[in-house]
């Protein structure tokens, strides 16, 4: 082979190298089918001695509009005649969680076990894939979930933005519905302008509660806190100016008075006893 020809001048080595190209190409052409066959054999060899067999290594999930999680089930069979211990299950990122039957995960000969994979869909749309690596002492299986999430409409995208920044409803295009109508209003007029638009909307979002059906005591303290600072982890923003909202102290108090009368508490307030002295 020309790669072994390193003795002699540089010029003669180069000439000999170029002179060998036709022969080298011809050899690769002749050896190509054998190399491909060898790769196929190695792949078949690994499959032949695999100990775990999955119902599928790749699964697809078509999400419905508004879904926040994709749940996919994989099933694995131990096709060997010895127990197998799964040493590690590694999802590709934090938004993907694999739920296994037990820790450590032991699969007996001939036994079939499920593995539930949950993928968080919040703030995602379009097509994307997540992988889960399942590792034993002798092999590593790579599972793939291909997810397709429908692109939300403009209202849905605004909702996505609100999940990341609750105060976003008072900015940009959203301000025309959630901020400007509040100017100079109090009490019932204020409620109709900026509260009912979400809580009494014909297409009320699933995560926006019906204020008449709340399952917690709704006294004046509840309404004041909810309005002033909002509710972290939900779409409810903080409405008071010190917390980034548009309402003054007087507007907040007028809303508290209106809401307490409009939506009487369905549950008694829980009193916390004072510590004994």
N, C-alpha and C positions, 0 to 999 in steps of 0.2 A: 504494500500500500504506500501511497505517496507521503503519508504523514510520518513515515519512518525514515524518509530520505532527508536527513539533516546534516550529512557530511558533504563538504565541498563548498564552493562559492555560493553566494546568495543568488546570483544570476542563474546558475545551473539548477539550483533548487526550484526557483520560480518556473523555469522552463519545464522541468520535469513535472512540477505540480500541474501546470496547465495542460501538459500533454496527457496527463492521467484523467482529466475531467470526462472525456467521452467514455472511458472504460468504467469510471466510477458511476456515472449516470446509468450506464448499461447494467452494471451490477445491481444498482438499487432497483431498476425496473424488474430485473429477474428475481430479486429477493423480496420485493414489495409484498406479493401475495402471501409469502411465508411469514413475514413480519406481522401482517394483519391477522393471519390465522393464529399466530402465537398470542397476540393480544386477546383475541376471542377466547382462546383456550384458557388463558390466565383468569379471565373474567368468569368463565364457566367453572374453573377449578375452585375459585373462591365461593361461588354460589353453591357448589356441590358440598362444600364442607361448612356451610353456614349452619348455625345452631338455632337461630331465630328466624321465623318466617312471618312477615306482616301481611295483613289483608291487602295493603297497598302502601307503597313508599311515598306516593304523592296523592294528595286529596285536594279537591276544589270546593270552595265555599262561596256561594252567591248571596251576599248580604241584602237584606230588605231595607228600604228607607227607614231611617230612625234607629236601626239596631246599634247597640253600643258594644256588643260582644259577639264574636263568632266562636261557636263551640263545635269541635270536630272530634269524632271518636276513631281511634286506631285500635286494632286488635292484633295481638302477637301470639304466635304458637311456638312452643319449644319443640322442635322436631328432632332433637337429639334424645339419647337414652340416659342422660344425666341431668341433674338439676342445674339451672343456670341462674347466676346472680347478676343482676344489672347493677353495675357499680356507680354509674352516673347518668343523669338525664339533663342535657344542657340545651335549653332554648336559645335561639339566636339573639333575643333581646328581652328587656324587662317587661314589655307589653305582652309577652307570650308565656303562658303558664301551663306546665304539664302536670296533670294529677295522676299519680301512680297508685296501685292498690295498697302498697305497704313500703316501709323502709326498714331494713334493706328489702329490695324487690327480688324475691326468689320465685322462679318459674319452674315447676316440676316437669318431668318428661311428658310430652303430649298435652300439657296444660295450655289453655287459651286464656289470656289476660287482656283486659281493656286498658287503654290509656286515653284519658280525656285531655284535650288541648283547648285552652281558651285564649283567644286573641282579642285584645282590646281594640275597638274600632274608633273610639273617640278621636276627633280631629284628623281622620283619615278618609280618603276616597280615591277611587281609581283602582287599578290592579297592583297588587304587591304580594310578596311571598315571605313566609317565615319558615325557619328550619328548626328541627329538634334532633339533637345528636343523642343516641341511646348507646351507651358503652358497656360492654362486658369485658371479661378478661381476655377473650379471644377475638372479639370483633367489635366494630363500630357500625351502627346502622344510622343513616341520615334520612330523616323523614321531612317532607316538605308539604306545607299547606299554602295553596295559592288562593288568595282572597280577592274578590271583586266587590267594591263598595260603590253604589250609585252616587254620582255627584249631586249634592244637594242644590236646591234652588237658592235664590238670593236670600230668602228668609232663613233657610236652613244654614247657610254660610254665616249669617249674622249670629245665629244661635251658637255655632261653633266658636266664633270669635268671643262670644259672651262667656263661654266655658273657660276660656283662658284669661279673660279680663272682664269681670262682672261689671265694671264701670264703663265698658265699651258702649252700652246702650245710650250713654249721654254724649257720645262723640260721633263725628261724621254724619252719615245719612241717618243713623238711628236717632240722632238728637231731634230731628223734626217731629218724631212721634213721642219720644220719651222725655224730652227736656223742655222744648219751647212751649208746649201746651200747659206746663206747670206755672209759667210766669204769672204772678199776680193772683193766683187762685188759692182757695183754702177749702177745707171741709169736703162736702160731697162733690162740689165742682172739681176740686183737685183730684179726688178719687176717680171720678169719671174720666178725667183727662189722662192720667198717667198710670193708674192702677188697673182699672177695668179693661184697658186695652189688651192686657195680658191675661189677667185672672178671669175675665168674663168673655174672652174672645170666642167667636164661633169655632175657630180652629185652634183652641187652646192647646199649647204644647203639652205632651204627656208629663214632662217634669215640672210644669207650672201647676201648683195645687189649686183646688177649688177652696176658696177661703171659708165657705160655709160648711166644709166637711173636714176641717183640720182635726187631727187626733191628739191635740195637746190643749191644755188650758190656755185660753186666749184673753187674758186680762189686759189692762192698760200697759203694764210693764212689758208684756210679750210684744204688743204692737209697737211700742216705742223702740225697743231694742231692735226688732226686725227692720223698722224703717230707718233708724239711725245708722246701723252698721251692716245691715243686710245679713246674708247667710253664706259664709264661706263654703265652697264645695257645691254650690247650687248656682242657678242663674240670678238669684235675688241680689241686686246691687245695694250698696249703701246710698241712701237718699239724702242724708244730711251733708251740708257743705263741708264741715270739718273732715269728713271721710271721703270727699270727692264727689258728692252728689249735688243736686241743684236746689235743695229745699232749705229754707231758713228754719230756725227753731220754732217760730210761730206756726209755720206751715206744717211742721212735723206734729206739733201739739194738736192742731186742728184735725189732722188725719187720725191721730190716736183717738180723739173724742168721737169722731164719726165711725171709725171701725169698731170701737167698743160697743156702740149702740147698734150698728148694722149687723155685726156678727157676734152675738152673745156667746160666751164660752159654753161649749157642750160638755165640758168636764170641770170638776171642782179644782180650784188651785191647790197645789200641793204645798202645805206649810212645813217648813223645816224647823224642828224644835230647837230652842236655844240650848247650848251645852250647860249641863248642871254645874253649879258653882260650889 
